[in-house]
Amino acid sequence: MSSEPTSPAQPRRPRLVIEYCTQCRWLLRAAWMAQELLTTFGQVLGEVALVPGSGGVFRIYLDDERIWCRSEQGGFPDLKVLKQLVRDRVAPGMDLGHSDRPTSQAPQTSDSVSLS
């Protein structure tokens, strides 16, 4: 019997599930969101799963917590909002770059500079 050294138990990383309606043909939307989340949180998430559903369903779960439901929230999540929801749960200190910047402020241009 071989006695290989065992590595210390790795902490379990979160599982994100996107359940989408196949009748509504939302696979591409779900896959795009999964790709974006894996690109942003690839070192933090353990898995991103796409789960086919029906009846207009589009729900997103992080482990056992539902973080988005199309029917309850009245539509699909903005990618910026979705990334913030995931970040706040799995990596609260992570900077999301442009996804964290407020969109209500217009950039200052040379036309808006006061010359007084």
C-alpha positions, -999 to +999 in steps of 0.1 A: +000+000+000+014+034-010+014+062+015+012+093-007+013+126+012-021+142+014-026+179+008-045+199+033-082+201+025-089+230+002-118+252+012-148+246-010-153+274-036-188+287-044-210+271-071-230+295-093-260+281-112-278+299-140-312+283-147-326+294-180-357+287-202-350+265-232-384+273-247-374+310-247-340+302-262-321+320-234-291+296-236-269+322-253-278+348-227-270+324-199-238+312-215-226+348-220-233+357-184-215+325-173-185+334-194-183+370-180-186+357-144-159+331-150-136+357-166-141+380-136-142+355-108-123+325-122-100+322-092-129+326-067-157+305-081-155+267-080-181+261-107-205+278-130-234+256-142-260+261-168-293+243-160-320+241-186-355+249-175-389+259-189-418+283-184-398+315-188-375+308-159-342+327-155-328+324-120-293+327-107-281+309-075-249+312-056-246+280-036-281+277-021-290+315-022-311+328-051-295+361-061-317+368-092-351+358-104-364+373-137-400+370-127-395+387-093-370+414-104-389+422-136-362+413-161-326+401-166-298+415-145-275+441-159-241+424-161-227+452-138-253+445-112-248+407-114-210+411-110-216+433-080-241+408-064-216+379-069-186+400-057-204+411-026-209+375-016-176+358-027-149+385-027-162+417-009-129+435-012-124+428-049-123+459-072-144+454-103-128+483-122-153+501-145-182+480-130-177+498-097-177+533-111-209+553-108-225+558-142-245+590-132-216+614-135-207+626-170-170+629-177-157+664-177-149+676-212-131+707-225-165+722-232-175+720-195-144+736-181-149+770-165-125+796-177-132+822-150 
